[in-house]
């Protein structure tokens, strides 16, 4: 395990969360950073701690997997984290601009009618 103080560990976790929230890193990249930088464990040890296979952890970290919520939860719990919901709406000035943007007109087809085909 890395020799970080509790405060350093907390700050590192917050930094990784923020990078993931901002879209700078993927879920897999975040999990890999958490594993390596916070715990220092190898994949085999960490996978065993989480109750998942080493292969499942490898695939998740390399963004080649479609993990279940249970798998992600088992990993995040080790860092005092949980899966949650967050808004995809931009904040601040960008949000105001997006809300005031003109709507794009879309054409919908009524049920039972045939769309024009070429």
N, CA, C and O atoms as a GROMACS GRO file, in nm:
protein
  472
    1UNK      N    1   0.084  -0.118   0.000
    1UNK     CA    2   0.000   0.000   0.000
    1UNK      C    3   0.089   0.125   0.000
    1UNK      O    4   0.193   0.128   0.066
    2UNK      N    5   0.047   0.225  -0.074
    2UNK     CA    6   0.123   0.349  -0.080
    2UNK      C    7   0.127   0.417   0.055
    2UNK      O    8   0.036   0.400   0.136
    3UNK      N    9   0.232   0.495   0.080
    3UNK     CA   10   0.246   0.562   0.209
    3UNK      C   11   0.195   0.705   0.199
    3UNK      O   12   0.271   0.800   0.219
    4UNK      N   13   0.068   0.720   0.169
    4UNK     CA   14   0.003   0.850   0.165
    4UNK      C   15  -0.064   0.875   0.299
    4UNK      O   16  -0.111   0.781   0.364
    5UNK      N   17  -0.068   0.999   0.340
    5UNK     CA   18  -0.144   1.033   0.461
    5UNK      C   19  -0.292   1.025   0.425
    5UNK      O   20  -0.327   1.023   0.307
    6UNK      N   21  -0.375   1.022   0.524
    6UNK     CA   22  -0.519   1.019   0.500
    6UNK      C   23  -0.566   1.137   0.416
    6UNK      O   24  -0.650   1.122   0.328
    7UNK      N   25  -0.512   1.253   0.446
    7UNK     CA   26  -0.550   1.374   0.372
    7UNK      C   27  -0.501   1.368   0.228
    7UNK      O   28  -0.574   1.408   0.136
    8UNK      N   29  -0.380   1.319   0.206
    8UNK     CA   30  -0.327   1.306   0.069
    8UNK      C   31  -0.410   1.206  -0.011
    8UNK      O   32  -0.439   1.228  -0.129
    9UNK      N   33  -0.447   1.098   0.053
    9UNK     CA   34  -0.528   0.994  -0.013
    9UNK      C   35  -0.664   1.053  -0.053
    9UNK      O   36  -0.712   1.032  -0.164
   10UNK      N   37  -0.725   1.126   0.040
   10UNK     CA   38  -0.855   1.188   0.013
   10UNK      C   39  -0.844   1.287  -0.103
   10UNK      O   40  -0.931   1.290  -0.190
   11UNK      N   41  -0.739   1.367  -0.104
   11UNK     CA   42  -0.718   1.466  -0.209
   11UNK      C   43  -0.697   1.399  -0.344
   11UNK      O   44  -0.749   1.445  -0.445
   12UNK      N   45  -0.621   1.290  -0.347
   12UNK     CA   46  -0.596   1.216  -0.471
   12UNK      C   47  -0.726   1.156  -0.524
   12UNK      O   48  -0.752   1.162  -0.645
   13UNK      N   49  -0.806   1.099  -0.437
   13UNK     CA   50  -0.935   1.041  -0.479
   13UNK      C   51  -1.024   1.150  -0.536
   13UNK      O   52  -1.088   1.130  -0.639
   14UNK      N   53  -1.030   1.265  -0.470
   14UNK     CA   54  -1.110   1.377  -0.519
   14UNK      C   55  -1.063   1.424  -0.657
   14UNK      O   56  -1.144   1.455  -0.744
   15UNK      N   57  -0.932   1.428  -0.677
   15UNK     CA   58  -0.875   1.469  -0.806
   15UNK      C   59  -0.916   1.370  -0.917
   15UNK      O   60  -0.953   1.412  -1.026
   16UNK      N   61  -0.909   1.241  -0.888
   16UNK     CA   62  -0.948   1.138  -0.985
   16UNK      C   63  -1.096   1.148  -1.016
   16UNK      O   64  -1.136   1.137  -1.132
   17UNK      N   65  -1.178   1.168  -0.914
   17UNK     CA   66  -1.323   1.183  -0.934
   17UNK      C   67  -1.350   1.303  -1.024
   17UNK      O   68  -1.431   1.293  -1.116
   18UNK      N   69  -1.284   1.415  -0.998
   18UNK     CA   70  -1.306   1.536  -1.077
   18UNK      C   71  -1.265   1.515  -1.223
   18UNK      O   72  -1.335   1.559  -1.314
   19UNK      N   73  -1.152   1.450  -1.245
   19UNK     CA   74  -1.107   1.423  -1.382
   19UNK      C   75  -1.208   1.334  -1.456
   19UNK      O   76  -1.234   1.355  -1.574
   20UNK      N   77  -1.264   1.237  -1.386
   20UNK     CA   78  -1.364   1.151  -1.448
   20UNK      C   79  -1.492   1.229  -1.474
   20UNK      O   80  -1.553   1.214  -1.581
   21UNK      N   81  -1.534   1.310  -1.380
   21UNK     CA   82  -1.654   1.392  -1.395
   21UNK      C   83  -1.641   1.488  -1.512
   21UNK      O   84  -1.737   1.511  -1.585
   22UNK      N   85  -1.522   1.544  -1.529
   22UNK     CA   86  -1.497   1.639  -1.638
   22UNK      C   87  -1.477   1.570  -1.773
   22UNK      O   88  -1.464   1.637  -1.875
   23UNK      N   89  -1.475   1.437  -1.772
   23UNK     CA   90  -1.459   1.364  -1.897
   23UNK      C   91  -1.314   1.354  -1.943
   23UNK      O   92  -1.287   1.318  -2.058
   24UNK      N   93  -1.222   1.386  -1.856
   24UNK     CA   94  -1.079   1.380  -1.891
   24UNK      C   95  -1.026   1.238  -1.890
   24UNK      O   96  -0.933   1.205  -1.965
   25UNK      N   97  -1.084   1.152  -1.806
   25UNK     CA   98  -1.043   1.012  -1.800
   25UNK      C   99  -1.167   0.924  -1.798
   25UNK      O  100  -1.273   0.966  -1.752
   26UNK      N  101  -1.153   0.803  -1.849
   26UNK     CA  102  -1.262   0.707  -1.853
   26UNK      C  103  -1.278   0.639  -1.718
   26UNK      O  104  -1.196   0.657  -1.628
   27UNK      N  105  -1.385   0.562  -1.704
   27UNK     CA  106  -1.405   0.485  -1.580
   27UNK      C  107  -1.288   0.391  -1.558
   27UNK      O  108  -1.236   0.379  -1.447
   28UNK      N  109  -1.246   0.323  -1.664
   28UNK     CA  110  -1.134   0.229  -1.653
   28UNK      C  111  -1.006   0.298  -1.608
   28UNK      O  112  -0.934   0.247  -1.522
   29UNK      N  113  -0.979   0.414  -1.666
   29UNK     CA  114  -0.860   0.489  -1.628
   29UNK      C  115  -0.869   0.533  -1.482
   29UNK      O  116  -0.769   0.530  -1.410
   30UNK      N  117  -0.988   0.573  -1.439
   30UNK     CA  118  -1.007   0.615  -1.300
   30UNK      C  119  -0.984   0.498  -1.205
   30UNK      O  120  -0.916   0.514  -1.103
   31UNK      N  121  -1.038   0.382  -1.238
   31UNK     CA  122  -1.020   0.265  -1.152
   31UNK      C  123  -0.872   0.227  -1.146
   31UNK      O  124  -0.821   0.197  -1.038
   32UNK      N  125  -0.805   0.229  -1.259
   32UNK     CA  126  -0.662   0.195  -1.262
   32UNK      C  127  -0.582   0.293  -1.175
   32UNK      O  128  -0.497   0.252  -1.097
   33UNK      N  129  -0.609   0.423  -1.189
   33UNK     CA  130  -0.538   0.522  -1.108
   33UNK      C  131  -0.567   0.501  -0.960
   33UNK      O  132  -0.476   0.510  -0.877
   34UNK      N  133  -0.693   0.475  -0.925
   34UNK     CA  134  -0.727   0.450  -0.786
   34UNK      C  135  -0.649   0.330  -0.733
   34UNK      O  136  -0.590   0.335  -0.625
   35UNK      N  137  -0.649   0.223  -0.810
   35UNK     CA  138  -0.579   0.101  -0.766
   35UNK      C  139  -0.430   0.127  -0.748
   35UNK      O  140  -0.373   0.095  -0.644
   36UNK      N  141  -0.367   0.186  -0.848
   36UNK     CA  142  -0.222   0.204  -0.843
   36UNK      C  143  -0.178   0.316  -0.748
   36UNK      O  144  -0.089   0.296  -0.665
   37UNK      N  145  -0.240   0.432  -0.759
   37UNK     CA  146  -0.192   0.548  -0.686
   37UNK      C  147  -0.241   0.554  -0.541
   37UNK      O  148  -0.173   0.609  -0.455
   38UNK      N  149  -0.358   0.498  -0.516
   38UNK     CA  150  -0.411   0.503  -0.379
   38UNK      C  151  -0.371   0.379  -0.300
   38UNK      O  152  -0.328   0.389  -0.185
   39UNK      N  153  -0.384   0.261  -0.362
   39UNK     CA  154  -0.352   0.138  -0.288
   39UNK      C  155  -0.213   0.084  -0.318
   39UNK      O  156  -0.146   0.030  -0.230
   40UNK      N  157  -0.170   0.098  -0.444
   40UNK     CA  158  -0.040   0.041  -0.483
   40UNK      C  159  -0.046  -0.108  -0.508
   40UNK      O  160   0.058  -0.171  -0.529
   41UNK      N  161  -0.166  -0.167  -0.505
   41UNK     CA  162  -0.180  -0.311  -0.525
   41UNK      C  163  -0.170  -0.350  -0.671
   41UNK      O  164  -0.203  -0.272  -0.761
   42UNK      N  165  -0.123  -0.474  -0.694
   42UNK     CA  166  -0.124  -0.526  -0.830
   42UNK      C  167  -0.266  -0.572  -0.863
   42UNK      O  168  -0.351  -0.580  -0.774
   43UNK      N  169  -0.292  -0.600  -0.991
   43UNK     CA  170  -0.428  -0.636  -1.033
   43UNK      C  171  -0.479  -0.760  -0.961
   43UNK      O  172  -0.595  -0.764  -0.919
   44UNK      N  173  -0.395  -0.860  -0.947
   44UNK     CA  174  -0.438  -0.986  -0.887
   44UNK      C  175  -0.483  -0.966  -0.742
   44UNK      O  176  -0.589  -1.014  -0.703
   45UNK      N  177  -0.404  -0.896  -0.664
   45UNK     CA  178  -0.438  -0.870  -0.524
   45UNK      C  179  -0.565  -0.787  -0.512
   45UNK      O  180  -0.654  -0.819  -0.433
   46UNK      N  181  -0.572  -0.680  -0.591
   46UNK     CA  182  -0.688  -0.591  -0.583
   46UNK      C  183  -0.816  -0.662  -0.630
   46UNK      O  184  -0.921  -0.646  -0.568
   47UNK      N  185  -0.806  -0.739  -0.738
   47UNK     CA  186  -0.924  -0.813  -0.788
   47UNK      C  187  -0.974  -0.910  -0.681
   47UNK      O  188  -1.095  -0.921  -0.660
   48UNK      N  189  -0.883  -0.978  -0.615
   48UNK     CA  190  -0.921  -1.071  -0.509
   48UNK      C  191  -0.992  -0.997  -0.395
   48UNK      O  192  -1.093  -1.046  -0.343
   49UNK      N  193  -0.940  -0.880  -0.357
   49UNK     CA  194  -1.004  -0.799  -0.252
   49UNK      C  195  -1.147  -0.760  -0.289
   49UNK      O  196  -1.235  -0.755  -0.204
   50UNK      N  197  -1.169  -0.733  -0.419
   50UNK     CA  198  -1.300  -0.688  -0.466
   50UNK      C  199  -1.394  -0.803  -0.498
   50UNK      O  200  -1.513  -0.782  -0.524
   51UNK      N  201  -1.343  -0.926  -0.496
   51UNK     CA  202  -1.426  -1.042  -0.525
   51UNK      C  203  -1.456  -1.057  -0.674
   51UNK      O  204  -1.560  -1.110  -0.712
   52UNK      N  205  -1.363  -1.011  -0.758
   52UNK     CA  206  -1.380  -1.025  -0.902
   52UNK      C  207  -1.254  -1.092  -0.959
   52UNK      O  208  -1.152  -1.102  -0.891
   53UNK      N  209  -1.263  -1.138  -1.083
   53UNK     CA  210  -1.148  -1.202  -1.144
   53UNK      C  211  -1.046  -1.098  -1.189
   53UNK      O  212  -1.081  -0.982  -1.212
   54UNK      N  213  -0.923  -1.140  -1.201
   54UNK     CA  214  -0.818  -1.052  -1.250
   54UNK      C  215  -0.850  -1.008  -1.393
   54UNK      O  216  -0.828  -0.893  -1.430
   55UNK      N  217  -0.903  -1.101  -1.472
   55UNK     CA  218  -0.940  -1.069  -1.610
   55UNK      C  219  -1.048  -0.961  -1.614
   55UNK      O  220  -1.040  -0.869  -1.696
   56UNK      N  221  -1.148  -0.971  -1.526
   56UNK     CA  222  -1.256  -0.870  -1.522
   56UNK      C  223  -1.198  -0.733  -1.487
   56UNK      O  224  -1.238  -0.633  -1.546
   57UNK      N  225  -1.105  -0.729  -1.391
   57UNK     CA  226  -1.043  -0.602  -1.353
   57UNK      C  227  -0.960  -0.546  -1.468
   57UNK      O  228  -0.967  -0.427  -1.497
   58UNK      N  229  -0.882  -0.633  -1.534
   58UNK     CA  230  -0.802  -0.589  -1.648
   58UNK      C  231  -0.891  -0.530  -1.757
   58UNK      O  232  -0.862  -0.422  -1.809
   59UNK      N  233  -0.999  -0.600  -1.791
   59UNK     CA  234  -1.088  -0.552  -1.896
   59UNK      C  235  -1.155  -0.420  -1.857
   59UNK      O  236  -1.173  -0.333  -1.942
   60UNK      N  237  -1.191  -0.406  -1.731
   60UNK     CA  238  -1.251  -0.281  -1.687
   60UNK      C  239  -1.150  -0.167  -1.697
   60UNK      O  240  -1.182  -0.059  -1.746
   61UNK      N  241  -1.027  -0.190  -1.650
   61UNK     CA  242  -0.925  -0.086  -1.650
   61UNK      C  243  -0.883  -0.044  -1.791
   61UNK      O  244  -0.838   0.069  -1.811
   62UNK      N  245  -0.898  -0.133  -1.886
   62UNK     CA  246  -0.859  -0.101  -2.024
   62UNK      C  247  -0.981  -0.063  -2.108
   62UNK      O  248  -0.972  -0.054  -2.230
   63UNK      N  249  -1.094  -0.042  -2.043
   63UNK     CA  250  -1.219  -0.002  -2.108
   63UNK      C  251  -1.263  -0.100  -2.216
   63UNK      O  252  -1.319  -0.061  -2.319
   64UNK      N  253  -1.236  -0.228  -2.193
   64UNK     CA  254  -1.277  -0.333  -2.287
   64UNK      C  255  -1.395  -0.412  -2.232
   64UNK      O  256  -1.438  -0.510  -2.293
   65UNK      N  257  -1.447  -0.371  -2.118
   65UNK     CA  258  -1.553  -0.447  -2.052
   65UNK      C  259  -1.680  -0.364  -2.040
   65UNK      O  260  -1.678  -0.241  -2.053
   66UNK      N  261  -1.786  -0.433  -2.016
   66UNK     CA  262  -1.914  -0.371  -1.984
   66UNK      C  263  -1.953  -0.426  -1.846
   66UNK      O  264  -2.037  -0.516  -1.836
   67UNK      N  265  -1.891  -0.372  -1.741
   67UNK     CA  266  -1.909  -0.432  -1.608
   67UNK      C  267  -2.050  -0.412  -1.554
   67UNK      O  268  -2.120  -0.317  -1.590
   68UNK      N  269  -2.087  -0.502  -1.467
   68UNK     CA  270  -2.215  -0.488  -1.399
   68UNK      C  271  -2.201  -0.379  -1.292
   68UNK      O  272  -2.090  -0.344  -1.252
   69UNK      N  273  -2.315  -0.328  -1.248
   69UNK     CA  274  -2.313  -0.229  -1.139
   69UNK      C  275  -2.252  -0.289  -1.014
   69UNK      O  276  -2.182  -0.221  -0.939
   70UNK      N  277  -2.279  -0.416  -0.990
   70UNK     CA  278  -2.226  -0.484  -0.872
   70UNK      C  279  -2.072  -0.484  -0.875
   70UNK      O  280  -2.007  -0.462  -0.773
   71UNK      N  281  -2.016  -0.510  -0.993
   71UNK     CA  282  -1.870  -0.511  -1.007
   71UNK      C  283  -1.812  -0.372  -0.978
   71UNK      O  284  -1.715  -0.360  -0.903
   72UNK      N  285  -1.870  -0.270  -1.038
   72UNK     CA  286  -1.821  -0.134  -1.017
   72UNK      C  287  -1.837  -0.095  -0.870
   72UNK      O  288  -1.747  -0.036  -0.812
   73UNK      N  289  -1.951  -0.128  -0.812
   73UNK     CA  290  -1.974  -0.097  -0.669
   73UNK      C  291  -1.870  -0.166  -0.581
   73UNK      O  292  -1.820  -0.105  -0.486
   74UNK      N  293  -1.837  -0.292  -0.611
   74UNK     CA  294  -1.740  -0.365  -0.527
   74UNK      C  295  -1.603  -0.298  -0.530
   74UNK      O  296  -1.528  -0.303  -0.433
   75UNK      N  297  -1.570  -0.237  -0.644
   75UNK     CA  298  -1.442  -0.167  -0.656
   75UNK      C  299  -1.448  -0.033  -0.585
   75UNK      O  300  -1.360   0.001  -0.506
   76UNK      N  301  -1.553   0.044  -0.612
   76UNK     CA  302  -1.563   0.178  -0.556
   76UNK      C  303  -1.573   0.178  -0.404
   76UNK      O  304  -1.523   0.269  -0.337
   77UNK      N  305  -1.638   0.075  -0.348
   77UNK     CA  306  -1.651   0.066  -0.202
   77UNK      C  307  -1.516   0.066  -0.131
   77UNK      O  308  -1.505   0.115  -0.019
   78UNK      N  309  -1.414   0.012  -0.197
   78UNK     CA  310  -1.280   0.007  -0.137
   78UNK      C  311  -1.222   0.147  -0.115
   78UNK      O  312  -1.129   0.165  -0.038
   79UNK      N  313  -1.279   0.245  -0.185
   79UNK     CA  314  -1.230   0.383  -0.174
   79UNK      C  315  -1.332   0.474  -0.106
   79UNK      O  316  -1.318   0.596  -0.107
   80UNK      N  317  -1.435   0.414  -0.047
   80UNK     CA  318  -1.538   0.492   0.020
   80UNK      C  319  -1.628   0.564  -0.078
   80UNK      O  320  -1.685   0.668  -0.045
   81UNK      N  321  -1.642   0.511  -0.200
   81UNK     CA  322  -1.723   0.574  -0.304
   81UNK      C  323  -1.843   0.488  -0.340
   81UNK      O  324  -1.845   0.368  -0.313
   82UNK      N  325  -1.942   0.551  -0.402
   82UNK     CA  326  -2.062   0.481  -0.449
   82UNK      C  327  -2.098   0.532  -0.587
   82UNK      O  328  -2.056   0.641  -0.628
   83UNK      N  329  -2.174   0.453  -0.658
   83UNK     CA  330  -2.228   0.496  -0.787
   83UNK      C  331  -2.343   0.590  -0.758
   83UNK      O  332  -2.421   0.567  -0.666
   84UNK      N  333  -2.354   0.697  -0.836
   84UNK     CA  334  -2.462   0.792  -0.815
   84UNK      C  335  -2.505   0.854  -0.945
   84UNK      O  336  -2.452   0.823  -1.052
   85UNK      N  337  -2.601   0.941  -0.936
   85UNK     CA  338  -2.651   1.012  -1.052
   85UNK      C  339  -2.600   1.154  -1.050
   85UNK      O  340  -2.583   1.215  -0.945
   86UNK      N  341  -2.575   1.207  -1.171
   86UNK     CA  342  -2.534   1.346  -1.181
   86UNK      C  343  -2.593   1.404  -1.308
   86UNK      O  344  -2.623   1.332  -1.403
   87UNK      N  345  -2.609   1.531  -1.308
   87UNK     CA  346  -2.668   1.600  -1.422
   87UNK      C  347  -2.567   1.608  -1.536
   87UNK      O  348  -2.448   1.626  -1.513
   88UNK      N  349  -2.617   1.594  -1.658
   88UNK     CA  350  -2.530   1.611  -1.774
   88UNK      C  351  -2.541   1.753  -1.826
   88UNK      O  352  -2.475   1.787  -1.924
   89UNK      N  353  -2.622   1.835  -1.762
   89UNK     CA  354  -2.640   1.973  -1.804
   89UNK      C  355  -2.517   2.054  -1.766
   89UNK      O  356  -2.466   2.040  -1.655
   90UNK      N  357  -2.470   2.138  -1.858
   90UNK     CA  358  -2.357   2.225  -1.822
   90UNK      C  359  -2.399   2.323  -1.714
   90UNK      O  360  -2.517   2.352  -1.696
   91UNK      N  361  -2.301   2.375  -1.642
   91UNK     CA  362  -2.330   2.470  -1.536
   91UNK      C  363  -2.285   2.610  -1.575
   91UNK      O  364  -2.216   2.627  -1.675
   92UNK      N  365  -2.324   2.708  -1.497
   92UNK     CA  366  -2.279   2.846  -1.517
   92UNK      C  367  -2.326   2.907  -1.647
   92UNK      O  368  -2.440   2.886  -1.690
   93UNK      N  369  -2.238   2.984  -1.710
   93UNK     CA  370  -2.272   3.056  -1.832
   93UNK      C  371  -2.309   2.962  -1.946
   93UNK      O  372  -2.399   2.991  -2.024
   94UNK      N  373  -2.239   2.849  -1.954
   94UNK     CA  374  -2.268   2.754  -2.061
   94UNK      C  375  -2.411   2.701  -2.050
   94UNK      O  376  -2.479   2.683  -2.150
   95UNK      N  377  -2.455   2.678  -1.927
   95UNK     CA  378  -2.590   2.626  -1.907
   95UNK      C  379  -2.692   2.729  -1.952
   95UNK      O  380  -2.790   2.695  -2.018
   96UNK      N  381  -2.672   2.856  -1.916
   96UNK     CA  382  -2.764   2.962  -1.954
   96UNK      C  383  -2.771   2.972  -2.106
   96UNK      O  384  -2.880   2.987  -2.162
   97UNK      N  385  -2.658   2.965  -2.171
   97UNK     CA  386  -2.655   2.973  -2.318
   97UNK      C  387  -2.728   2.854  -2.379
   97UNK      O  388  -2.801   2.869  -2.477
   98UNK      N  389  -2.708   2.736  -2.322
   98UNK     CA  390  -2.774   2.617  -2.375
   98UNK      C  391  -2.926   2.625  -2.357
   98UNK      O  392  -3.001   2.581  -2.444
   99UNK      N  393  -2.970   2.680  -2.246
   99UNK     CA  394  -3.114   2.691  -2.220
   99UNK      C  395  -3.179   2.795  -2.312
   99UNK      O  396  -3.296   2.782  -2.346
  100UNK      N  397  -3.103   2.897  -2.351
  100UNK     CA  398  -3.157   3.002  -2.436
  100UNK      C  399  -3.138   2.974  -2.585
  100UNK      O  400  -3.182   3.053  -2.669
  101UNK      N  401  -3.072   2.864  -2.619
  101UNK     CA  402  -3.047   2.831  -2.760
  101UNK      C  403  -3.179   2.796  -2.829
  101UNK      O  404  -3.267   2.736  -2.767
  102UNK      N  405  -3.193   2.834  -2.957
  102UNK     CA  406  -3.316   2.800  -3.029
  102UNK      C  407  -3.327   2.649  -3.046
  102UNK      O  408  -3.228   2.579  -3.065
  103UNK      N  409  -3.450   2.602  -3.039
  103UNK     CA  410  -3.472   2.459  -3.055
  103UNK      C  411  -3.462   2.422  -3.202
  103UNK      O  412  -3.500   2.499  -3.290
  104UNK      N  413  -3.413   2.304  -3.227
  104UNK     CA  414  -3.404   2.254  -3.363
  104UNK      C  415  -3.537   2.188  -3.395
  104UNK      O  416  -3.585   2.102  -3.321
  105UNK      N  417  -3.596   2.228  -3.506
  105UNK     CA  418  -3.724   2.170  -3.547
  105UNK      C  419  -3.701   2.028  -3.596
  105UNK      O  420  -3.611   2.002  -3.676
  106UNK      N  421  -3.783   1.937  -3.548
  106UNK     CA  422  -3.774   1.799  -3.594
  106UNK      C  423  -3.908   1.760  -3.655
  106UNK      O  424  -4.013   1.805  -3.610
  107UNK      N  425  -3.902   1.677  -3.755
  107UNK     CA  426  -4.022   1.630  -3.822
  107UNK      C  427  -4.056   1.492  -3.769
  107UNK      O  428  -3.973   1.401  -3.773
  108UNK      N  429  -4.175   1.476  -3.719
  108UNK     CA  430  -4.215   1.345  -3.670
  108UNK      C  431  -4.322   1.287  -3.762
  108UNK      O  432  -4.399   1.360  -3.824
  109UNK      N  433  -4.324   1.158  -3.770
  109UNK     CA  434  -4.420   1.089  -3.854
  109UNK      C  435  -4.533   1.039  -3.766
  109UNK      O  436  -4.509   0.975  -3.664
  110UNK      N  437  -4.656   1.069  -3.805
  110UNK     CA  438  -4.770   1.023  -3.728
  110UNK      C  439  -4.786   0.874  -3.746
  110UNK      O  440  -4.749   0.818  -3.849
  111UNK      N  441  -4.839   0.811  -3.648
  111UNK     CA  442  -4.859   0.668  -3.653
  111UNK      C  443  -4.955   0.633  -3.767
  111UNK      O  444  -5.059   0.696  -3.783
  112UNK      N  445  -4.919   0.534  -3.843
  112UNK     CA  446  -5.006   0.486  -3.950
  112UNK      C  447  -4.980   0.553  -4.085
  112UNK      O  448  -5.040   0.513  -4.185
  113UNK      N  449  -4.894   0.652  -4.089
  113UNK     CA  450  -4.866   0.716  -4.217
  113UNK      C  451  -4.734   0.664  -4.271
  113UNK      O  452  -4.652   0.612  -4.196
  114UNK      N  453  -4.715   0.677  -4.401
  114UNK     CA  454  -4.592   0.632  -4.462
  114UNK      C  455  -4.503   0.752  -4.488
  114UNK      O  456  -4.547   0.849  -4.551
  115UNK      N  457  -4.378   0.749  -4.442
  115UNK     CA  458  -4.289   0.861  -4.471
  115UNK      C  459  -4.253   0.861  -4.620
  115UNK      O  460  -4.258   0.757  -4.686
  116UNK      N  461  -4.219   0.976  -4.671
  116UNK     CA  462  -4.179   0.985  -4.812
  116UNK      C  463  -4.052   0.904  -4.832
  116UNK      O  464  -3.953   0.922  -4.762
  117UNK      N  465  -4.059   0.813  -4.930
  117UNK     CA  466  -3.942   0.729  -4.958
  117UNK      C  467  -3.897   0.751  -5.100
  117UNK      O  468  -3.979   0.776  -5.189
  118UNK      N  469  -3.770   0.741  -5.121
  118UNK     CA  470  -3.715   0.757  -5.255
  118UNK      C  471  -3.654   0.629  -5.302
  118UNK      O  472  -3.602   0.623  -5.414
   0.00000   0.00000   0.00000
